[in-house]
């Protein structure tokens, strides 16, 4: 009885603190993830008020948080959208992987952490935060911008890549042999392919079977199915997170929308618990020794993400301003970086403190980069043009209006619209990005 009372008191205190921190972050206009991580550091080993009775419950809640993060992400995309994205934007995904995974792998090898830790740290620096970026796009009123589909395309490719990357990492961390790792990878690829095929061919039947007029029944069926598939996937060493992501892809239409609305509060609760749990297992005293590598990685991968977004938007024919906005938007890292680091701390404990410091830096810098990369690039470009002699061809260059259409005015008018915060709306636009 005493232990139960102590656990309830600790859980109540944690959730109350998280609520207050989330409200503070909302008023300040930035993601609450860094505050959740700091709360975990305060409640964890070596912190101010270390937890005693509720740690096991928090660990289970953290697992559910990861599953719900991936499920809700899968619900945002249909199987046809994923296939279309793979067909049209795979070069952007390849550039994203090379430019952003390489710095993490190189840093791990330079620190002498070994090849398995290099694979893990490569994932930490590679994957952008879909949750933070979704919120930033909504806050900056850019959901209808012409560059937003490019940003979403890069994120979709990263998320889909997790279905291959996580099983490989899990097999490496488990010490599976080369043959065993190959079998795990084949299972993962086969599972992803089978789910995409079934979702494309029979998605309506699956959604109809899951559908219910009762919100309670829909919540129970979708949540129970997700936990069941996640558990089976974990048993097959494919990763519970990937299993949850595939369940989200398989559901579509009104079922996906209804399940998303019902599960979003649960996701927010358990995701917050997950970030706290990660902080609980990171000793604050371990962060100062890895702070310089974290800062170096943050600086390098901020640049490489901006280059990635710029290149992807340029390939899609987006204007220069949209290219810079796309690059700045992709900077933020968050939930996936912590998930990957959480898997790898058993092999290299120093990955945890490094990833915590790295995410704290970029989850704060990310929204700032999304807001200021394009104005800063525009100002620097104008400054460089002033130093060069001007040549006039006798005709003005076309510029895009607020709707993304080309007109005969000078580009200054459009620059003023963007600087004033008016979104560049994509013609016929619509998006599938939900509030996260």
RABELRA-V689190 format. One line per field, one symbol per residue. psi: psi as a letter, one per 30 degrees, with the letter a starting at -180 (. if undefined). burial: + if it has 24 or more other ideal C-beta (glycine too) atoms within 12 Angstrom, else -. Layout:
psi: ???
burial: ???
//
This chain:
psi: eeeeeeeeeeeeeeeeeeeeeeeeeeefglkfeeeeeeeeeefakgaeiklefgeeeeeeeeeeeeeeeeeeeeffkleeeeeeeeefgeeeeeeeeeefeeeeeeeeeefgfleeeeeefeeefekljeeeeeeeeeeghgfglffeeeeeeeeeeeeefffeeeeeeeeeefgkleeeeeeeeeeeeeeeeeeeeeeeegeeeeeeefkkfkeeeeeeeeeeeeeeeeeeeeeghfkeeeeeeeeeefklbeeeeeeeeefeeeeeefeeeeeeeeeegjkfffeefgeeeeeeeeeefeeeeeeeeeeeeeegglleeeeeeeeeefeklceeeeeeeeefffejffeeeeeeeeeeeffeeeeeeeefeeeeeeeeeeeeeffkkkkkffkkkllkafgglklgllfeeeeeeeefgkljkkkgbklgjlk.
burial: ---------++--++-++--++--+----++++++++++++++++-+---+--++-++--+++++++++++++++++++-+++-++--+--++-+++-++++++++++--+-+--+++++++++++++++++++++++++-++++++++++++++++++++++++++++++++-------+--++-++--++--++-++---+--++--++------++-+++-+++-++--++-+++++++++++++++++--++++++-+++-+++++++++++++++++++-++--+--++-+++-+++++++++++++++++-++++++++++++++++++++++++++++-+++++++++++++++++++++++++++++-++--------------------++++-+------+--++-++----++++----++++-+
//
